[in-house]
């Protein structure tokens, strides 16, 4: 199905970005929110996105005006009767999403696809609120939606292949990079990335390396910024919430570092409060100067260690925070969540990871990765427990992860 008319429910940060990219490919978009002020804010955001495209020479003023004209703000569902697809980007609360999907199901044409941009809720549960679970799926955009290329396309239990195809085609039309991810908590990118974020906290709490050393090693390994810079940018409370959710879903492998709760309790939440792992006060750091570490973190590390003393590891070589990501990606392969060819694509386009986990495993060799994980399991047996698929591949003498799933040509 070709999407000609779409709607976005929720005109916040994500909804306005999604509405903007839909309109950029000539699709008429209804942007719906509960209050007119929220709709106007969303439209204002989109207008600014188009102004910036004109400034960068990506659109002429005339084109930008025409494309912006395709977005119509609304507080009612009246015009939803002839949409082909809806993307919901309202609050991340299951009751809110279930209500919205019940309403959409009653109003939208039977052929319309209903997508949710949820970061963590169950796509299948949301689909079950409708009479068309075959036409419901997750389309997980990354923030800021107008720039980030990745969209995780997540079928629920009953989603039809045709629905997935329409969503994938639409993503490509929007110049995005869609990756099909089977439904699991955290989907692919957040599930993998949070093992690294959490491990960085453990390294810091132990005193094995400093904030600056850990961030620098992450960048050396191909991440666009270190874990602590990312914590501060995302909001440490938001990260704590995601880590807790993953811990509840997957168990000890995601056990949150005690330091995380201490940072939240002390309201050192990152950029939004002026201080997280780094200082973000006005004028700090001065232009051109290095980032300034928040001195309070030392106090909070000591407090966290009183709660659970962590022995200092012998060394920090960066691999310690990268390997848990690789291991988690292999858990995803083990569960059939993703194709091996899509792992690096998703990590590159979802979080700017330049080197790639599969590339890393291929270059180091799977046996090396397994041995390293086993060596690190002295630090913590659960967080570094190798996935059984990795052990199986090594036992089978497979050296490259990219060969996973490839069958040798039959011998006649
Ligand atoms: P936001 O708070 O900026 O915007 C949410 C908007 O939804 C608000 O304007 C609110 O008024 C509106 N809304 C709430 N209930 C509604 C209803 N019943 N009908 C219509 N509109 C309603 O939130 P956001 O950051 O844009 O996130 C939206 C969704 O996208 C969430 O599910 C979130 O988990 C997901 N998401 C967020 C990010 C991110 O980094 N912000 C990334 C990926 C996915």
Boltz pocket constraint, residues with backbone or C-beta under 6 A from the ligand:
constraints:
  - pocket:
      binder: B
      contacts: [[A, 9], [A, 10], [A, 11], [A, 12], [A, 13], [A, 14], [A, 15], [A, 32], [A, 33], [A, 34], [A, 35], [A, 38], [A, 88], [A, 89], [A, 90], [A, 91], [A, 92], [A, 93], [A, 96], [A, 100], [A, 117], [A, 118], [A, 119], [A, 120], [A, 140], [A, 141], [A, 142], [A, 143]]
      max_distance: 6.0
